[in-house]
Amino acid sequence: MADAAFAQKLAIEGTLALGSSLYYEYKMRGPNFKNELDQVIIATTGVTAAMVASTYMVAPNRSKM
C-alpha cells in the first residue's frame, strides 16, 4: 500500500458506514427494530462490506515493476 495509514482510514470509514446504516435502519423500522433484527444485520453487513470493498479497490498502491 502506498498509504501507511490506510488500515486506520479503512477502519474509520467502516465504523462510520456501520453506524450510519444502523441509524438508518432504526429510523426506518421504528418499534419493529428488535423484531426484524435479522434483516437489520443482513442489510448493515451488506452495506459495510460493499463500502469496505469499494474503498479497498480504489486505494493507491505501489507497483513492483
Backbone atoms as SQL, in Angstrom:
CREATE TABLE atoms (id INTEGER PRIMARY KEY, chain TEXT, resi INTEGER, resn TEXT, atom TEXT, x REAL, y REAL, z REAL);
INSERT INTO atoms VALUES
  (1, 'A', 1, 'MET', 'N', 0.826, -1.178, 0.000),
  (2, 'A', 1, 'MET', 'CA', 0.000, 0.000, 0.000),
  (3, 'A', 1, 'MET', 'C', 0.875, 1.249, 0.000),
  (4, 'A', 2, 'ALA', 'N', 0.425, 2.226, -0.705),
  (5, 'A', 2, 'ALA', 'CA', 1.160, 3.485, -0.782),
  (6, 'A', 2, 'ALA', 'C', 0.877, 4.371, 0.425),
  (7, 'A', 3, 'ASP', 'N', -0.226, 4.147, 1.093),
  (8, 'A', 3, 'ASP', 'CA', -0.608, 4.965, 2.244),
  (9, 'A', 3, 'ASP', 'C', -0.403, 4.160, 3.525),
  (10, 'A', 4, 'ALA', 'N', 0.478, 4.622, 4.369),
  (11, 'A', 4, 'ALA', 'CA', 0.776, 3.898, 5.609),
  (12, 'A', 4, 'ALA', 'C', -0.405, 3.873, 6.572),
  (13, 'A', 5, 'ALA', 'N', -1.263, 4.859, 6.500),
  (14, 'A', 5, 'ALA', 'CA', -2.407, 4.955, 7.412),
  (15, 'A', 5, 'ALA', 'C', -3.690, 4.411, 6.788),
  (16, 'A', 6, 'PHE', 'N', -3.566, 3.611, 5.738),
  (17, 'A', 6, 'PHE', 'CA', -4.751, 3.117, 5.039),
  (18, 'A', 6, 'PHE', 'C', -5.624, 2.243, 5.937),
  (19, 'A', 7, 'ALA', 'N', -5.006, 1.386, 6.734),
  (20, 'A', 7, 'ALA', 'CA', -5.787, 0.493, 7.596),
  (21, 'A', 7, 'ALA', 'C', -6.638, 1.285, 8.587),
  (22, 'A', 8, 'GLN', 'N', -6.064, 2.332, 9.146),
  (23, 'A', 8, 'GLN', 'CA', -6.821, 3.155, 10.088),
  (24, 'A', 8, 'GLN', 'C', -7.953, 3.889, 9.379),
  (25, 'A', 9, 'LYS', 'N', -7.676, 4.403, 8.194),
  (26, 'A', 9, 'LYS', 'CA', -8.714, 5.111, 7.437),
  (27, 'A', 9, 'LYS', 'C', -9.838, 4.161, 7.051),
  (28, 'A', 10, 'LEU', 'N', -9.480, 2.943, 6.654),
  (29, 'A', 10, 'LEU', 'CA', -10.484, 1.958, 6.287),
  (30, 'A', 10, 'LEU', 'C', -11.334, 1.570, 7.493),
  (31, 'A', 11, 'ALA', 'N', -10.704, 1.441, 8.656),
  (32, 'A', 11, 'ALA', 'CA', -11.447, 1.112, 9.874),
  (33, 'A', 11, 'ALA', 'C', -12.406, 2.239, 10.259),
  (34, 'A', 12, 'ILE', 'N', -11.964, 3.472, 10.122),
  (35, 'A', 12, 'ILE', 'CA', -12.824, 4.609, 10.442),
  (36, 'A', 12, 'ILE', 'C', -14.009, 4.666, 9.483),
  (37, 'A', 13, 'GLU', 'N', -13.751, 4.499, 8.195),
  (38, 'A', 13, 'GLU', 'CA', -14.850, 4.525, 7.227),
  (39, 'A', 13, 'GLU', 'C', -15.809, 3.366, 7.446),
  (40, 'A', 14, 'GLY', 'N', -15.284, 2.200, 7.784),
  (41, 'A', 14, 'GLY', 'CA', -16.142, 1.053, 8.062),
  (42, 'A', 14, 'GLY', 'C', -17.026, 1.283, 9.273),
  (43, 'A', 15, 'THR', 'N', -16.456, 1.882, 10.299),
  (44, 'A', 15, 'THR', 'CA', -17.232, 2.192, 11.502),
  (45, 'A', 15, 'THR', 'C', -18.322, 3.213, 11.220),
  (46, 'A', 16, 'LEU', 'N', -17.989, 4.223, 10.429),
  (47, 'A', 16, 'LEU', 'CA', -18.996, 5.227, 10.058),
  (48, 'A', 16, 'LEU', 'C', -20.111, 4.617, 9.217),
  (49, 'A', 17, 'ALA', 'N', -19.752, 3.733, 8.292),
  (50, 'A', 17, 'ALA', 'CA', -20.770, 3.062, 7.475),
  (51, 'A', 17, 'ALA', 'C', -21.664, 2.183, 8.331),
  (52, 'A', 18, 'LEU', 'N', -21.068, 1.468, 9.254),
  (53, 'A', 18, 'LEU', 'CA', -21.832, 0.610, 10.151),
  (54, 'A', 18, 'LEU', 'C', -22.795, 1.427, 11.008),
  (55, 'A', 19, 'GLY', 'N', -22.281, 2.487, 11.601),
  (56, 'A', 19, 'GLY', 'CA', -23.116, 3.323, 12.464),
  (57, 'A', 19, 'GLY', 'C', -24.245, 4.010, 11.715),
  (58, 'A', 20, 'SER', 'N', -23.936, 4.552, 10.549),
  (59, 'A', 20, 'SER', 'CA', -24.986, 5.247, 9.797),
  (60, 'A', 20, 'SER', 'C', -26.024, 4.267, 9.259),
  (61, 'A', 21, 'SER', 'N', -25.595, 3.070, 8.898),
  (62, 'A', 21, 'SER', 'CA', -26.550, 2.070, 8.433),
  (63, 'A', 21, 'SER', 'C', -27.470, 1.624, 9.564),
  (64, 'A', 22, 'LEU', 'N', -26.904, 1.415, 10.745),
  (65, 'A', 22, 'LEU', 'CA', -27.750, 1.050, 11.890),
  (66, 'A', 22, 'LEU', 'C', -28.719, 2.166, 12.252),
  (67, 'A', 23, 'TYR', 'N', -28.253, 3.399, 12.191),
  (68, 'A', 23, 'TYR', 'CA', -29.123, 4.533, 12.483),
  (69, 'A', 23, 'TYR', 'C', -30.273, 4.602, 11.478),
  (70, 'A', 24, 'TYR', 'N', -29.962, 4.430, 10.196),
  (71, 'A', 24, 'TYR', 'CA', -30.986, 4.453, 9.152),
  (72, 'A', 24, 'TYR', 'C', -32.006, 3.336, 9.379),
  (73, 'A', 25, 'GLU', 'N', -31.518, 2.130, 9.646),
  (74, 'A', 25, 'GLU', 'CA', -32.427, 1.002, 9.868),
  (75, 'A', 25, 'GLU', 'C', -33.320, 1.253, 11.082),
  (76, 'A', 26, 'TYR', 'N', -32.753, 1.823, 12.131),
  (77, 'A', 26, 'TYR', 'CA', -33.538, 2.104, 13.328),
  (78, 'A', 26, 'TYR', 'C', -34.636, 3.127, 13.041),
  (79, 'A', 27, 'LYS', 'N', -34.293, 4.171, 12.290),
  (80, 'A', 27, 'LYS', 'CA', -35.282, 5.205, 11.965),
  (81, 'A', 27, 'LYS', 'C', -36.373, 4.659, 11.043),
  (82, 'A', 28, 'MET', 'N', -36.011, 3.796, 10.110),
  (83, 'A', 28, 'MET', 'CA', -36.994, 3.277, 9.155),
  (84, 'A', 28, 'MET', 'C', -37.901, 2.220, 9.791),
  (85, 'A', 29, 'ARG', 'N', -37.359, 1.392, 10.647),
  (86, 'A', 29, 'ARG', 'CA', -38.141, 0.295, 11.215),
  (87, 'A', 29, 'ARG', 'C', -38.874, 0.674, 12.491),
  (88, 'A', 30, 'GLY', 'N', -38.426, 1.691, 13.173),
  (89, 'A', 30, 'GLY', 'CA', -39.116, 2.176, 14.368),
  (90, 'A', 30, 'GLY', 'C', -39.251, 1.115, 15.442),
  (91, 'A', 31, 'PRO', 'N', -40.480, 0.903, 15.916),
  (92, 'A', 31, 'PRO', 'CA', -40.669, -0.046, 17.023),
  (93, 'A', 31, 'PRO', 'C', -40.439, -1.507, 16.617),
  (94, 'A', 32, 'ASN', 'N', -40.389, -1.806, 15.327),
  (95, 'A', 32, 'ASN', 'CA', -40.165, -3.177, 14.872),
  (96, 'A', 32, 'ASN', 'C', -38.691, -3.518, 14.748),
  (97, 'A', 33, 'PHE', 'N', -37.822, -2.635, 15.181),
  (98, 'A', 33, 'PHE', 'CA', -36.382, -2.829, 15.017),
  (99, 'A', 33, 'PHE', 'C', -35.906, -4.134, 15.656),
  (100, 'A', 34, 'LYS', 'N', -36.314, -4.401, 16.883),
  (101, 'A', 34, 'LYS', 'CA', -35.870, -5.625, 17.570),
  (102, 'A', 34, 'LYS', 'C', -36.489, -6.871, 16.948),
  (103, 'A', 35, 'ASN', 'N', -37.713, -6.768, 16.474),
  (104, 'A', 35, 'ASN', 'CA', -38.362, -7.925, 15.859),
  (105, 'A', 35, 'ASN', 'C', -37.741, -8.287, 14.520),
  (106, 'A', 36, 'GLU', 'N', -37.211, -7.312, 13.816),
  (107, 'A', 36, 'GLU', 'CA', -36.625, -7.523, 12.497),
  (108, 'A', 36, 'GLU', 'C', -35.096, -7.435, 12.544),
  (109, 'A', 37, 'LEU', 'N', -34.520, -7.809, 13.668),
  (110, 'A', 37, 'LEU', 'CA', -33.081, -7.680, 13.862),
  (111, 'A', 37, 'LEU', 'C', -32.275, -8.517, 12.872),
  (112, 'A', 38, 'ASP', 'N', -32.796, -9.675, 12.454),
  (113, 'A', 38, 'ASP', 'CA', -32.075, -10.484, 11.479),
  (114, 'A', 38, 'ASP', 'C', -31.945, -9.758, 10.136),
  (115, 'A', 39, 'GLN', 'N', -32.988, -9.074, 9.706),
  (116, 'A', 39, 'GLN', 'CA', -32.935, -8.309, 8.462),
  (117, 'A', 39, 'GLN', 'C', -32.030, -7.086, 8.605),
  (118, 'A', 40, 'VAL', 'N', -32.022, -6.488, 9.784),
  (119, 'A', 40, 'VAL', 'CA', -31.152, -5.340, 10.039),
  (120, 'A', 40, 'VAL', 'C', -29.687, -5.761, 9.944),
  (121, 'A', 41, 'ILE', 'N', -29.348, -6.902, 10.524),
  (122, 'A', 41, 'ILE', 'CA', -27.965, -7.387, 10.482),
  (123, 'A', 41, 'ILE', 'C', -27.540, -7.687, 9.054),
  (124, 'A', 42, 'ILE', 'N', -28.402, -8.295, 8.274),
  (125, 'A', 42, 'ILE', 'CA', -28.078, -8.607, 6.878),
  (126, 'A', 42, 'ILE', 'C', -27.859, -7.328, 6.079),
  (127, 'A', 43, 'ALA', 'N', -28.736, -6.366, 6.217),
  (128, 'A', 43, 'ALA', 'CA', -28.619, -5.106, 5.469),
  (129, 'A', 43, 'ALA', 'C', -27.385, -4.321, 5.888),
  (130, 'A', 44, 'THR', 'N', -27.136, -4.252, 7.178),
  (131, 'A', 44, 'THR', 'CA', -25.986, -3.497, 7.686),
  (132, 'A', 44, 'THR', 'C', -24.673, -4.159, 7.276),
  (133, 'A', 45, 'THR', 'N', -24.615, -5.469, 7.329),
  (134, 'A', 45, 'THR', 'CA', -23.414, -6.188, 6.907),
  (135, 'A', 45, 'THR', 'C', -23.152, -5.970, 5.423),
  (136, 'A', 46, 'GLY', 'N', -24.191, -5.996, 4.620),
  (137, 'A', 46, 'GLY', 'CA', -24.039, -5.773, 3.184),
  (138, 'A', 46, 'GLY', 'C', -23.538, -4.381, 2.849),
  (139, 'A', 47, 'VAL', 'N', -24.098, -3.391, 3.504),
  (140, 'A', 47, 'VAL', 'CA', -23.668, -2.003, 3.261),
  (141, 'A', 47, 'VAL', 'C', -22.215, -1.813, 3.681),
  (142, 'A', 48, 'THR', 'N', -21.862, -2.324, 4.842),
  (143, 'A', 48, 'THR', 'CA', -20.493, -2.166, 5.338),
  (144, 'A', 48, 'THR', 'C', -19.496, -2.913, 4.463),
  (145, 'A', 49, 'ALA', 'N', -19.825, -4.122, 4.051),
  (146, 'A', 49, 'ALA', 'CA', -18.924, -4.895, 3.197),
  (147, 'A', 49, 'ALA', 'C', -18.735, -4.233, 1.834),
  (148, 'A', 50, 'ALA', 'N', -19.798, -3.698, 1.271),
  (149, 'A', 50, 'ALA', 'CA', -19.696, -3.015, -0.023),
  (150, 'A', 50, 'ALA', 'C', -18.847, -1.755, 0.091),
  (151, 'A', 51, 'MET', 'N', -18.987, -1.008, 1.170),
  (152, 'A', 51, 'MET', 'CA', -18.198, 0.194, 1.349),
  (153, 'A', 51, 'MET', 'C', -16.725, -0.137, 1.525),
  (154, 'A', 52, 'VAL', 'N', -16.423, -1.137, 2.324),
  (155, 'A', 52, 'VAL', 'CA', -15.031, -1.529, 2.544),
  (156, 'A', 52, 'VAL', 'C', -14.416, -2.044, 1.246),
  (157, 'A', 53, 'ALA', 'N', -15.135, -2.861, 0.501),
  (158, 'A', 53, 'ALA', 'CA', -14.613, -3.399, -0.755),
  (159, 'A', 53, 'ALA', 'C', -14.366, -2.301, -1.780),
  (160, 'A', 54, 'SER', 'N', -15.298, -1.374, -1.899),
  (161, 'A', 54, 'SER', 'CA', -15.113, -0.301, -2.879),
  (162, 'A', 54, 'SER', 'C', -13.983, 0.643, -2.479),
  (163, 'A', 55, 'THR', 'N', -13.808, 0.877, -1.201),
  (164, 'A', 55, 'THR', 'CA', -12.698, 1.711, -0.738),
  (165, 'A', 55, 'THR', 'C', -11.367, 1.005, -0.969),
  (166, 'A', 56, 'TYR', 'N', -11.314, -0.282, -0.720),
  (167, 'A', 56, 'TYR', 'CA', -10.080, -1.037, -0.903),
  (168, 'A', 56, 'TYR', 'C', -9.681, -1.112, -2.379),
  (169, 'A', 57, 'MET', 'N', -10.657, -1.250, -3.259),
  (170, 'A', 57, 'MET', 'CA', -10.365, -1.399, -4.682),
  (171, 'A', 57, 'MET', 'C', -9.788, -0.125, -5.294),
  (172, 'A', 58, 'VAL', 'N', -10.118, 1.015, -4.791),
  (173, 'A', 58, 'VAL', 'CA', -9.608, 2.270, -5.359),
  (174, 'A', 58, 'VAL', 'C', -8.430, 2.833, -4.559),
  (175, 'A', 59, 'ALA', 'N', -7.917, 2.068, -3.619),
  (176, 'A', 59, 'ALA', 'CA', -6.794, 2.527, -2.801),
  (177, 'A', 59, 'ALA', 'C', -5.524, 2.607, -3.647),
  (178, 'A', 60, 'PRO', 'N', -4.698, 3.607, -3.402),
  (179, 'A', 60, 'PRO', 'CA', -3.438, 3.696, -4.144),
  (180, 'A', 60, 'PRO', 'C', -2.471, 2.598, -3.688),
  (181, 'A', 61, 'ASN', 'N', -1.668, 2.124, -4.618),
  (182, 'A', 61, 'ASN', 'CA', -0.678, 1.127, -4.261),
  (183, 'A', 61, 'ASN', 'C', 0.606, 1.351, -5.051),
  (184, 'A', 62, 'ARG', 'N', 1.645, 0.708, -4.605),
  (185, 'A', 62, 'ARG', 'CA', 2.936, 0.805, -5.281),
  (186, 'A', 62, 'ARG', 'C', 3.129, -0.452, -6.108),
  (187, 'A', 63, 'SER', 'N', 3.394, -0.292, -7.373),
  (188, 'A', 63, 'SER', 'CA', 3.659, -1.467, -8.187),
  (189, 'A', 63, 'SER', 'C', 5.123, -1.831, -8.086),
  (190, 'A', 64, 'LYS', 'N', 5.430, -3.103, -8.151),
  (191, 'A', 64, 'LYS', 'CA', 6.800, -3.586, -8.018),
  (192, 'A', 64, 'LYS', 'C', 7.348, -3.971, -9.394),
  (193, 'A', 65, 'MET', 'N', 7.475, -3.037, -10.255),
  (194, 'A', 65, 'MET', 'CA', 7.976, -3.326, -11.600),
  (195, 'A', 65, 'MET', 'C', 9.439, -3.008, -11.702);
